Structure formats: C-alpha cells, structure tokens
C-alpha cells in the first residue's frame, strides 16, 4: 500500500483478494508469513554481535533517562530492546509491547485528556522511565 515501516514493524497486505476463497487467502498469508520469519532468522544470525549489543543498550539508556520522547522515537527504541530481549542480549521484566501500545498518542490522550505533542512526549518519557526502574 506504500506505507512505510516504523520501528521494525511492517504491514503485510494482500493485493489480490478478488476471486480468492477465504481459505486460499489465509493459506497465502501463512506462506508469506513463514517466508518472512525464515528471512528474519537468517538476518539475525548474520548480525554483528557487538554492534547489536551497542544498539540495544543505547536504546535502553535513551528510554531509561529521556525526559522528552516522541512516539516514533519510543517505537524505534522499544523495537531495538525487544530484538535484544528476543535474542538474549538484554534481560528486562518490562512489558515492552504494553509500553508500546499504552504510550501511543491516542491512548495517552484517552487517559489524560487533550494534550499537546510536547505534553504527550513528557508523559510518555515519564511512563517509560517508571517502567524501566
């Protein structure tokens, strides 16, 4: 659809759905998903360990000590920490996906009312600092 990826999240969509049964559409999606998983596993194996550790721990430090945190920056940094956690580089008890979702602009405003972008950035940074204690 032309949408860009943010924070290592990608949208998978089916361009051809007319004439396909639901069963075939699901089968196609499963095949594509399996291929994507295999490609990601291969890329993970080829990563430079020290550069990956540096990226993960820098992301952790930025999240842990930030006072202002935009939504895109938060998503990118959480994504890096999640990768590090998934492959055993970092251990954290923080629920990364919960932080990711709860600190989206709409969810912050639903909880705190109408906020400016800077107010959201302040609250987001505070929420994440608290979660990473």
Buried (B, 14 or more C-beta within 10 A) or exposed (E): EEEEEEBEEEEEEEEEEEEEEEEEEEEBEEEEEEEEEEEEEEEEEEBEEEEBBEBBBEBBEBBBEBEEBBBEBBBBBBBBBBBBBEBEBBEEEBEBEEBBEBBBBEEBBEEEEEBEEEBBBBBBBBBBBEBBE
